Amino acid sequence: MLPNVLEVARNLIRERVEEGDVVVDATMGNGNDTLFLAQLVGERGKVIAFDIQLQALENTRSRLQRENVLDRVELQLASHEEMGKITDPVSAVMFNLGYLPGGNKEITTQANSTQKAITAGLGTLRPGGIMTIVVYWGHSAGIMEKETVEAFCEELPQSNYLVLKYQYVNQRNQAPFLIAIEKR
């Protein structure tokens, strides 16, 4: 069976992240990707995770405490645009756009801040690093965000980045898709 978009994103990240690396979860949500990244970087690595919702931060903190990996994660109650303040070279950046599962569906990622966050994340990414963007666009701001992200990524210079789009083309209901950006 073909892997779903999140599985492909995680596989791409697994190929590039080593123990001790610094990585970013740009949209921590309920902590699923934050936990995945914390397990990848190991005890010597660091995950920096962003979200604007206190509920997301609290859900993630609880999850990481249960798994005994909170000490390798820096939780930021801030927009993913703040990624530009990271000074360490980053091996991977993960985005899951949309809204907090189980949270307020009116609070969503937005085209403008997401484009700024992608730009900031690419600035922190080391050569050979990867950024994955799972675009969930079945929400009120989703179509505009999808179009903005796609247009922005299509214009990235080929000499600096490889951009992949992974999408099932026969799915209904605004199925999510993956954009992966490898920095050369």
TORKOL-4160 file (C-alpha; in steps of 0.2 Angstrom, whole numbers, padded with zeros to 4 digits, m for minus):
184
<pt num="1" X="0000" Y="0000" Z="0000"/>
<pt num="2" X="0006" Y="0017" Z="m0004"/>
<pt num="3" X="0012" Y="0028" Z="0011"/>
<pt num="4" X="0001" Y="0042" Z="0017"/>
<pt num="5" X="0009" Y="0060" Z="0016"/>
<pt num="6" X="0014" Y="0060" Z="0034"/>
<pt num="7" X="0023" Y="0044" Z="0032"/>
<pt num="8" X="0033" Y="0050" Z="0017"/>
<pt num="9" X="0037" Y="0066" Z="0027"/>
<pt num="10" X="0044" Y="0056" Z="0041"/>
<pt num="11" X="0054" Y="0044" Z="0030"/>
<pt num="12" X="0062" Y="0059" Z="0022"/>
<pt num="13" X="0066" Y="0066" Z="0039"/>
<pt num="14" X="0073" Y="0050" Z="0045"/>
<pt num="15" X="0085" Y="0049" Z="0031"/>
<pt num="16" X="0093" Y="0066" Z="0035"/>
<pt num="17" X="0092" Y="0067" Z="0054"/>
<pt num="18" X="0106" Y="0060" Z="0066"/>
<pt num="19" X="0107" Y="0059" Z="0084"/>
<pt num="20" X="0113" Y="0076" Z="0091"/>
<pt num="21" X="0105" Y="0086" Z="0077"/>
<pt num="22" X="0094" Y="0102" Z="0080"/>
<pt num="23" X="0077" Y="0101" Z="0072"/>
<pt num="24" X="0061" Y="0111" Z="0071"/>
<pt num="25" X="0043" Y="0106" Z="0073"/>
<pt num="26" X="0035" Y="0122" Z="0066"/>
<pt num="27" X="0017" Y="0117" Z="0071"/>
<pt num="28" X="0018" Y="0107" Z="0087"/>
<pt num="29" X="m0001" Y="0103" Z="0088"/>
<pt num="30" X="m0003" Y="0089" Z="0100"/>
<pt num="31" X="0015" Y="0084" Z="0099"/>
<pt num="32" X="0015" Y="0069" Z="0088"/>
<pt num="33" X="0029" Y="0076" Z="0076"/>
<pt num="34" X="0038" Y="0084" Z="0091"/>
<pt num="35" X="0039" Y="0067" Z="0099"/>
<pt num="36" X="0045" Y="0059" Z="0083"/>
<pt num="37" X="0058" Y="0072" Z="0081"/>
<pt num="38" X="0064" Y="0070" Z="0099"/>
<pt num="39" X="0066" Y="0052" Z="0097"/>
<pt num="40" X="0076" Y="0054" Z="0081"/>
<pt num="41" X="0088" Y="0067" Z="0089"/>
<pt num="42" X="0091" Y="0057" Z="0104"/>
<pt num="43" X="0098" Y="0063" Z="0121"/>
<pt num="44" X="0111" Y="0074" Z="0113"/>
<pt num="45" X="0100" Y="0083" Z="0101"/>
<pt num="46" X="0087" Y="0097" Z="0102"/>
<pt num="47" X="0069" Y="0100" Z="0095"/>
<pt num="48" X="0063" Y="0117" Z="0095"/>
<pt num="49" X="0044" Y="0117" Z="0093"/>
<pt num="50" X="0032" Y="0131" Z="0089"/>
<pt num="51" X="0013" Y="0134" Z="0091"/>
<pt num="52" X="0003" Y="0150" Z="0095"/>
<pt num="53" X="m0010" Y="0140" Z="0106"/>
<pt num="54" X="m0007" Y="0137" Z="0124"/>
<pt num="55" X="m0018" Y="0121" Z="0122"/>
<pt num="56" X="m0005" Y="0114" Z="0109"/>
<pt num="57" X="0009" Y="0118" Z="0121"/>
<pt num="58" X="0001" Y="0109" Z="0136"/>
<pt num="59" X="m0004" Y="0094" Z="0126"/>
<pt num="60" X="0013" Y="0092" Z="0119"/>
<pt num="61" X="0022" Y="0095" Z="0135"/>
<pt num="62" X="0011" Y="0081" Z="0143"/>
<pt num="63" X="0015" Y="0069" Z="0129"/>
<pt num="64" X="0034" Y="0072" Z="0130"/>
<pt num="65" X="0034" Y="0070" Z="0149"/>
<pt num="66" X="0025" Y="0053" Z="0147"/>
<pt num="67" X="0038" Y="0048" Z="0135"/>
<pt num="68" X="0052" Y="0055" Z="0145"/>
<pt num="69" X="0059" Y="0066" Z="0131"/>
<pt num="70" X="0054" Y="0083" Z="0137"/>
<pt num="71" X="0072" Y="0088" Z="0142"/>
<pt num="72" X="0077" Y="0088" Z="0123"/>
<pt num="73" X="0063" Y="0099" Z="0118"/>
<pt num="74" X="0062" Y="0118" Z="0118"/>
<pt num="75" X="0043" Y="0122" Z="0118"/>
<pt num="76" X="0039" Y="0140" Z="0111"/>
<pt num="77" X="0022" Y="0148" Z="0113"/>
<pt num="78" X="0025" Y="0158" Z="0097"/>
<pt num="79" X="0022" Y="0159" Z="0079"/>
<pt num="80" X="0032" Y="0148" Z="0068"/>
<pt num="81" X="0038" Y="0164" Z="0060"/>
<pt num="82" X="0050" Y="0166" Z="0075"/>
<pt num="83" X="0060" Y="0152" Z="0068"/>
<pt num="84" X="0072" Y="0165" Z="0060"/>
<pt num="85" X="0079" Y="0168" Z="0078"/>
<pt num="86" X="0087" Y="0150" Z="0078"/>
<pt num="87" X="0106" Y="0152" Z="0077"/>
<pt num="88" X="0110" Y="0133" Z="0076"/>
<pt num="89" X="0110" Y="0124" Z="0059"/>
<pt num="90" X="0095" Y="0114" Z="0058"/>
<pt num="91" X="0093" Y="0097" Z="0049"/>
<pt num="92" X="0075" Y="0096" Z="0047"/>
<pt num="93" X="0059" Y="0107" Z="0049"/>
<pt num="94" X="0042" Y="0099" Z="0049"/>
<pt num="95" X="0025" Y="0109" Z="0046"/>
<pt num="96" X="0008" Y="0102" Z="0047"/>
<pt num="97" X="m0003" Y="0116" Z="0041"/>
<pt num="98" X="m0021" Y="0118" Z="0046"/>
<pt num="99" X="m0029" Y="0118" Z="0064"/>
<pt num="100" X="m0026" Y="0109" Z="0080"/>
<pt num="101" X="m0034" Y="0092" Z="0080"/>
<pt num="102" X="m0047" Y="0092" Z="0094"/>
<pt num="103" X="m0045" Y="0111" Z="0096"/>
<pt num="104" X="m0053" Y="0127" Z="0090"/>
<pt num="105" X="m0055" Y="0124" Z="0071"/>
<pt num="106" X="m0057" Y="0143" Z="0069"/>
<pt num="107" X="m0038" Y="0145" Z="0074"/>
<pt num="108" X="m0028" Y="0140" Z="0058"/>
<pt num="109" X="m0012" Y="0142" Z="0050"/>
<pt num="110" X="m0012" Y="0157" Z="0038"/>
<pt num="111" X="m0005" Y="0160" Z="0021"/>
<pt num="112" X="0006" Y="0176" Z="0026"/>
<pt num="113" X="0013" Y="0169" Z="0042"/>
<pt num="114" X="0016" Y="0152" Z="0034"/>
<pt num="115" X="0026" Y="0159" Z="0020"/>
<pt num="116" X="0036" Y="0170" Z="0032"/>
<pt num="117" X="0039" Y="0154" Z="0042"/>
<pt num="118" X="0045" Y="0144" Z="0027"/>
<pt num="119" X="0057" Y="0158" Z="0022"/>
<pt num="120" X="0064" Y="0158" Z="0040"/>
<pt num="121" X="0065" Y="0139" Z="0041"/>
<pt num="122" X="0075" Y="0139" Z="0025"/>
<pt num="123" X="0087" Y="0151" Z="0032"/>
<pt num="124" X="0091" Y="0140" Z="0047"/>
<pt num="125" X="0091" Y="0124" Z="0036"/>
<pt num="126" X="0109" Y="0117" Z="0034"/>
<pt num="127" X="0114" Y="0111" Z="0016"/>
<pt num="128" X="0107" Y="0093" Z="0014"/>
<pt num="129" X="0093" Y="0097" Z="0027"/>
<pt num="130" X="0075" Y="0094" Z="0023"/>
<pt num="131" X="0059" Y="0104" Z="0026"/>
<pt num="132" X="0042" Y="0095" Z="0025"/>
<pt num="133" X="0026" Y="0104" Z="0023"/>
<pt num="134" X="0010" Y="0094" Z="0025"/>
<pt num="135" X="m0004" Y="0105" Z="0018"/>
<pt num="136" X="m0021" Y="0101" Z="0026"/>
<pt num="137" X="m0031" Y="0114" Z="0016"/>
<pt num="138" X="m0049" Y="0109" Z="0021"/>
<pt num="139" X="m0052" Y="0124" Z="0032"/>
<pt num="140" X="m0058" Y="0142" Z="0030"/>
<pt num="141" X="m0040" Y="0149" Z="0026"/>
<pt num="142" X="m0034" Y="0133" Z="0018"/>
<pt num="143" X="m0036" Y="0137" Z="m0001"/>
<pt num="144" X="m0027" Y="0153" Z="0001"/>
<pt num="145" X="m0013" Y="0145" Z="0011"/>
<pt num="146" X="m0012" Y="0131" Z="m0001"/>
<pt num="147" X="m0010" Y="0142" Z="m0016"/>
<pt num="148" X="0002" Y="0154" Z="m0007"/>
<pt num="149" X="0013" Y="0139" Z="m0002"/>
<pt num="150" X="0013" Y="0131" Z="m0019"/>
<pt num="151" X="0017" Y="0147" Z="m0028"/>
<pt num="152" X="0031" Y="0151" Z="m0016"/>
<pt num="153" X="0039" Y="0134" Z="m0017"/>
<pt num="154" X="0038" Y="0134" Z="m0036"/>
<pt num="155" X="0048" Y="0150" Z="m0037"/>
<pt num="156" X="0062" Y="0143" Z="m0026"/>
<pt num="157" X="0079" Y="0143" Z="m0036"/>
<pt num="158" X="0083" Y="0126" Z="m0042"/>
<pt num="159" X="0101" Y="0129" Z="m0039"/>
<pt num="160" X="0098" Y="0130" Z="m0020"/>
<pt num="161" X="0083" Y="0119" Z="m0017"/>
<pt num="162" X="0075" Y="0103" Z="m0024"/>
<pt num="163" X="0056" Y="0104" Z="m0021"/>
<pt num="164" X="0045" Y="0089" Z="m0022"/>
<pt num="165" X="0026" Y="0088" Z="m0021"/>
<pt num="166" X="0018" Y="0071" Z="m0016"/>
<pt num="167" X="m0001" Y="0070" Z="m0018"/>
<pt num="168" X="m0014" Y="0057" Z="m0022"/>
<pt num="169" X="m0023" Y="0064" Z="m0037"/>
<pt num="170" X="m0039" Y="0054" Z="m0036"/>
<pt num="171" X="m0044" Y="0058" Z="m0018"/>
<pt num="172" X="m0059" Y="0069" Z="m0014"/>
<pt num="173" X="m0062" Y="0082" Z="0000"/>
<pt num="174" X="m0047" Y="0092" Z="m0001"/>
<pt num="175" X="m0035" Y="0078" Z="0003"/>
<pt num="176" X="m0019" Y="0084" Z="0011"/>
<pt num="177" X="m0002" Y="0083" Z="0001"/>
<pt num="178" X="0016" Y="0085" Z="0005"/>
<pt num="179" X="0029" Y="0098" Z="m0001"/>
<pt num="180" X="0047" Y="0093" Z="0003"/>
<pt num="181" X="0061" Y="0105" Z="0001"/>
<pt num="182" X="0079" Y="0099" Z="0001"/>
<pt num="183" X="0092" Y="0113" Z="0003"/>
<pt num="184" X="0107" Y="0110" Z="m0008"/>
